[in-house]
């Protein structure tokens, strides 16, 4: 599985009504410095109906971008049970998900 496929595998783990962040997904990949790369992968996602890239937001609860437009991201978030107000996730702390099952594929072997 390549890194893009693994990233999508991680994002699909986010349960309904929950969101995560670019940085948190990057950390689950094993390299927190990959946050921007995660954003690019979300933007290039070929099928937003089967890969819930709309669930990835900024670390401050703001929405970030979305390849299909921010209005579509808001619509998808609301359909998933996530409240949005003034461009931010309402009650971000409780909506936040970081319990990824991962093998940290980018973590460097330190032995």
C-alpha positions as CSV (number, residue, x, y, z in Angstrom):
1,X,0.0,0.0,0.0
2,X,1.5,3.4,-1.0
3,X,1.5,6.4,1.3
4,X,-1.6,8.0,-0.3
5,X,-3.6,4.7,0.0
6,X,-2.5,4.4,3.6
7,X,-3.5,8.0,4.3
8,X,-7.0,7.2,2.9
9,X,-7.1,4.1,5.0
10,X,-6.5,6.2,8.1
11,X,-9.1,8.8,7.1
12,X,-11.7,6.1,6.6
13,X,-11.3,5.2,10.3
14,X,-12.9,8.5,11.4
15,X,-16.3,7.6,12.8
16,X,-19.5,9.4,11.9
17,X,-19.9,12.7,13.7
18,X,-16.1,13.1,14.2
19,X,-13.3,15.0,12.5
20,X,-9.5,14.9,12.6
21,X,-6.8,17.3,11.5
22,X,-4.1,17.3,8.8
23,X,-1.4,17.2,11.5
24,X,-3.1,14.3,13.4
25,X,-3.3,12.2,10.3
26,X,0.4,13.1,9.5
27,X,1.3,11.9,13.0
28,X,-0.6,8.7,12.5
29,X,1.5,8.2,9.3
30,X,4.6,8.5,11.5
31,X,5.8,12.0,10.5
32,X,4.0,15.2,11.9
33,X,5.8,17.2,9.3
34,X,3.6,15.6,6.6
35,X,0.6,17.8,7.5
36,X,0.8,19.7,4.2
37,X,1.2,16.5,2.2
38,X,-1.9,15.2,3.9
39,X,-3.7,18.3,2.7
40,X,-2.6,17.8,-0.8
41,X,-3.7,14.1,-0.7
42,X,-7.1,15.2,0.6
43,X,-7.4,17.7,-2.3
44,X,-6.5,15.1,-4.9
45,X,-8.8,12.5,-3.5
46,X,-10.5,11.0,-6.6
47,X,-13.8,10.2,-5.0
48,X,-15.1,12.3,-2.1
49,X,-18.2,10.0,-1.8
50,X,-16.2,7.0,-0.8
51,X,-13.2,8.7,1.0
52,X,-14.4,11.1,3.6
53,X,-11.7,13.8,3.1
54,X,-14.2,16.4,4.3
55,X,-13.6,15.2,7.8
56,X,-10.1,16.6,7.8
57,X,-9.9,20.1,9.3
58,X,-7.4,22.5,10.7
59,X,-6.0,22.1,14.3
60,X,-8.0,25.2,15.5
61,X,-11.3,23.7,14.3
62,X,-11.5,25.9,11.2
63,X,-12.5,24.0,8.1
64,X,-9.5,24.3,5.8
65,X,-10.0,23.7,2.1
66,X,-12.0,21.2,0.0
67,X,-11.5,20.4,-3.6
68,X,-15.3,20.6,-4.3
69,X,-15.6,23.9,-2.5
70,X,-16.2,24.9,1.1
71,X,-20.0,25.0,0.8
72,X,-19.9,21.3,-0.2
73,X,-17.6,20.5,2.7
74,X,-20.0,22.2,5.2
75,X,-22.9,20.3,3.6
76,X,-21.1,17.0,4.0
77,X,-20.0,17.7,7.6
78,X,-23.6,18.6,8.6
79,X,-24.9,15.4,6.9
80,X,-22.4,13.5,9.0
81,X,-23.8,15.1,12.2
82,X,-21.0,17.6,12.6
83,X,-22.1,21.1,13.5
84,X,-20.4,24.0,11.8
85,X,-20.8,27.7,12.7
86,X,-18.9,30.7,11.3
87,X,-16.4,28.4,9.4
88,X,-15.5,26.3,12.5
89,X,-16.4,23.0,14.0
90,X,-18.8,23.5,16.9
91,X,-17.4,21.8,20.0
92,X,-14.3,20.8,18.2
93,X,-12.8,19.2,21.3
94,X,-15.5,16.6,21.5
95,X,-15.7,16.1,17.7
96,X,-12.0,15.5,17.4
97,X,-10.8,12.0,16.6
98,X,-7.2,10.7,17.0
99,X,-7.6,7.0,17.8
100,X,-6.2,5.7,14.6
101,X,-5.1,2.1,14.2
102,X,-1.8,2.5,12.4
103,X,1.6,1.0,11.8
104,X,3.2,4.5,11.4
105,X,4.6,3.8,7.9
106,X,6.7,7.0,7.8
107,X,8.3,6.5,11.1
108,X,12.0,6.0,10.7
109,X,13.6,2.9,12.1
110,X,15.7,4.1,15.1
111,X,17.6,0.9,15.8
